[in-house]
Amino acid sequence: MINVLNKFEVGCHDFVLKLATYREKYLNERSLLLLLALVTGVLSGFAAIILKLLIEKMSGTIGSHIMISQSNFLYLICPVIGVLISMLYVTYVVKDNISHGVTRVLYAISQKKSRLKQHNTFTSVVASSITIGFGGSVGAEGPIVFTGAAIGSNLGSAFRLSPRLLMILVGCGAAAGIAGIFKAPIAGMLFTIEVLMLDLTAASVMPLLIASISAATVAYVYTGYDLEFFFTQSEPFEMHRIPFAICLGIFCGFVSLYFTKAMNFMENIFGKLKKRKYKFIVGSIILSSLIFIFPPLYGEGYSSINSLLYGDANSLLDGSVFYNFRDNVWMICLVLGLIILTKVFATSATNGAGGVGGTFAPSLYVGCIAGFFFAYLINHIGLVDTPLSTKNFALMGMAGVMSGVMHAPLMAIFLTAEMTGGYQLFLPLLIVSALSFGTIKIFLPWSIYTMRLAKRGELLTHHKDQAVLTLLKMDSVIEKDFMPVKPEMSLKEMVNVISQSNRNLFPVVDDNNKLIGIVLLDDIRNIMFRPDLYRKMYVRKFMSMPPAKIEVGESMEKVMKIFDDTGAWNLPVVENGIYIGFVSKSKIFNSYRRVLKHYTDD
């Protein structure tokens, strides 16, 4: 069997090499990019369909054994089984970390020249379908983005595309994943622009469109023309409701802030648990307990979203300890509020315990409940004469929280409209999304996906200067042809070193090669031609301290800030105090111009 697989792999490799050779003869890079965008879109569309079918099959089988009129102990068992299987699969079969799919795509774009591993084209689909199918409280969108991006990356790598075009093809795969799973091609393209932060240029717009449209077409062909969520606008949005839309937008901004902060807090907690078994035990206890108390936290939660978009909140109490309070308005408000607060813990517990899933669907879910809760509460505390449409506000809340959590207002607006058909609510969707985004921006400059990468200086952004500095690596600009001197060396010995060097700067190091100072040629020019001082003056007397030291591993953005603050043109690079070399501003500028030309040439 192993020999057969090896022969198959070799055969595929030879076939790809032949195709690559053929394309070099007959296809230019631009034409090939469009063709590969189409292939990426189709393959990503099929991957999205397979993922959805696997989840529906597993969750449907388990759901058929759940009673709506009483508590269900299956909620305590099934999610844990799914997380356990996923953890074992990832640990012993995949042997790689495949969680946080969108963040990993961003990292690949920023730090790995857009290259993703081959197994990423299918492993996330397998692991996330098991996690979600058994009730893990996460979404399938992060894994399908990871899968689509990996398909694009590996196709581009096989055909030897340049890093600049490979980056576009990775964006095509991500856009196709969103377009395929939601049947939302415009939202897929906007996701790539706003979340993955790829520039919309003449070179990227057509491939992104082709990939998104082809993936959505595959989804429509195989699953029909039904929208992802059933929504009919039975009550028109009236202009005098705009103040409430404004309040909802601000409310969604704070819900997004809570969601992001709580998610990071929980991830830090799980990060401190070093052993995998402890993560599994703690995460499983949190997850199963929360789902047992609040069954709407089970799985992606799309059935709950459909219920709220239909205007029915009572069904969210089915199968729970609150079932007998289905007609109690204040109990419904309490349950809705608690679900908003606890969803983030269920999601982080699922991933922390070893499951695989994203935060895309949870943000949609929390937004829907937040919008419904907002209108439902206002209606029952008597603030309005004519009740607010809970359905409309649930839809608006979806766009609001998604906009805030992902820092992607345009994507949130179009995705909400495309997957529900709620285009008649375009104005309030704009208001809520923009205000939610503006509110969270005051407190958090980065989205839930980009926060960690941004703090480490590893994020590629729309800002050209910052993006190019992110692509530059410290190792590529360190210069090591500076001749070091010792503090006990005499001026005569110093002059001998100067005569052998083409530099005017000399690091002073001790016996352990630790940097203790520098000697500038300009500082000793007035004494270096005085023989009477050759044996009287020593390096330790005329050396000086550098204006700053740069540690190996510092981000290029921080390095440039140090240059600006000190006004220096050359600064020493050290590792725990040990001298490594020097980095010069002119060297960085030359590298900057080269990288900028390489990545922005359309």
Beta strands, then each sheet from edge to edge (+ up, - down):
strand 1: 478-479
strand 2: 505-509
strand 3: 515-520
strand 4: 550-551
strand 5: 570-575
strand 6: 578-584
sheet 1: 1+ 6- 5+ 4+
sheet 2: 2+ 3-
end
